[in-house]
Amino acid sequence: MFETMKPAPADKILALMAQFREDSRTDKVDLGVGVYKDENGDTTVMRAIRAAEARLHDKQTTKTYVGPQGDKEFCAAMGDLVFGNTVPKDRLRVCQAPGGSGALSILGMLINRARPGATVWLSDPTWPNHTPLLTGAGLKTKSHPYYDAATGEVLFDEMIEALGAAEKGDVVLLHGCCHNPTGADLTIDQWKAVAELCVEKGLLPFIDFAYLGFGDGLDKDAEGLRLLAKIAPEFVVAASCSKNFAVYRERVGAAMIIGATAAEADTAFSQLLSVARSVYSMPPDHGAAIVKMVMQDPELIDDWKNELEEMRRRMMQLRQDFADALRKASNSDRFDFIARQKGMFSRLGLSPEQIETLRAEHGIYIIGDSRINIAGLPGDGLDDLARKIVAVAS
Ligand SMILES: Cc1ncc(COP(=O)(O)O)c(C=O)c1O
């Protein structure tokens, strides 16, 4: 069976992680891996999650199957978290999924059932897993310009012009907030323009929402998507709880459908459950049960929001401090965009050779496209880091 197979290419981020672990330098810095880290470099369990987990341990009476939709109360709570009251509930359907990746995947397969081989437009650049997840679901991908490395801003006119070539029935994948890998987000006016274009051309918006709460705060981060809900009759959302609830390995996410009518939402949802059933049958329960408990308990949800806000503010401060340190080291505004961008990632704009020099000479680990994890920045070593980066960058 497997004698003619060639090994799959190694995952570059995982390879870099392994290299970092083996590096014996004590002052090494990991800016590669995409997980939130605290000031000690740890990715800890959030307080509310820990409390809910203990309660679940005491209260859970069965581990019987949950069904393809997963936990219905978790699904309802996720719908509320993402949309508030901005979409009519009779057109919204939510299915629990194994992480944001699982949600992207089953929604991709759902679209492929509706329109086999449909084209999904992706921003250039985008999260590298978008392409394999969506092509794995049977879809095709095309990309549109998105990011201006010289200014750190969105190339909005170019994006709209490229999407002008999209055909009815194509799909436009948008990052809900905190664009990965660039940190450059659409403004609310730009969201409106994209929503109107999608309606005018008959394109399906597909929102990947992996960093809700990491940019400007929970409600503000959802503004673009909530505006879209007012303009676009139908769209889909893949939400992840990995980062904002810090439950990465528990695989918690949700796939959402907003149908043009309640009847269409029902039909599409029945197909979505059938896709889930055919791939993994049912999502894992443990993480979603804990997240649900947090979202349903007034004390736990307050504590979760407070801790999430502490994380967000820490990243904002690191952005500002790092941009200041780079300004001082470079005597220029070249890196000022870092303070303006949002979420966990920004791109430094370095070449692969410069990135390799930083790793080899200074133990600074950055992935090949020069994306850095803001949460991994050493708060007390920013001047030193900035000097080393500027030295290789100039
Ligand atoms: C843009 C984006 N979408 C989706 C995901 C999926 O996250 P997960 O499958 O871990 O929930 C990630 C994770 O890094 C991401 O960065």
The ligand as an SDF file (V2000), in Angstrom:
LIG
                    3D

 16 16  0  0  0  0  0  0  0  0999 V2000
   -5.9960   32.2420   11.6580 C   0  0  0  0  0  0  0  0  0  0  0  0
   -6.2510   30.9800   12.4010 C   0  0  0  0  0  0  0  0  0  0  0  0
   -7.3690   30.2990   12.1530 N   0  0  0  0  0  0  0  0  0  0  0  0
   -7.6600   29.1580   12.7930 C   0  0  0  0  0  0  0  0  0  0  0  0
   -6.8090   28.6360   13.7300 C   0  0  0  0  0  0  0  0  0  0  0  0
   -7.2180   27.3290   14.3270 C   0  0  0  0  0  0  0  0  0  0  0  0
   -7.0360   27.1470   15.6370 O   0  0  0  0  0  0  0  0  0  0  0  0
   -7.3910   25.7990   16.3560 P   0  0  0  0  0  0  0  0  0  0  0  0
   -7.6660   24.7400   15.3450 O   0  0  0  0  0  0  0  0  0  0  0  0
   -6.1860   25.4770   17.1780 O   0  0  0  0  0  0  0  0  0  0  0  0
   -8.5870   26.1000   17.1880 O   0  0  0  0  0  0  0  0  0  0  0  0
   -5.6070   29.3030   14.0300 C   0  0  0  0  0  0  0  0  0  0  0  0
   -4.6470   28.7640   14.9870 C   0  0  0  0  0  0  0  0  0  0  0  0
   -3.5170   29.1020   15.0580 O   0  0  0  0  0  0  0  0  0  0  0  0
   -5.3370   30.5200   13.3440 C   0  0  0  0  0  0  0  0  0  0  0  0
   -4.2180   31.2040   13.5800 O   0  0  0  0  0  0  0  0  0  0  0  0
  1  2  1  0
  2  3  1  0
  2 15  2  0
  3  4  2  0
  4  5  1  0
  5  6  1  0
  5 12  2  0
  6  7  1  0
  7  8  1  0
  8  9  2  0
  8 10  1  0
  8 11  1  0
 12 13  1  0
 12 15  1  0
 13 14  2  0
 15 16  1  0
M  END
$$$$
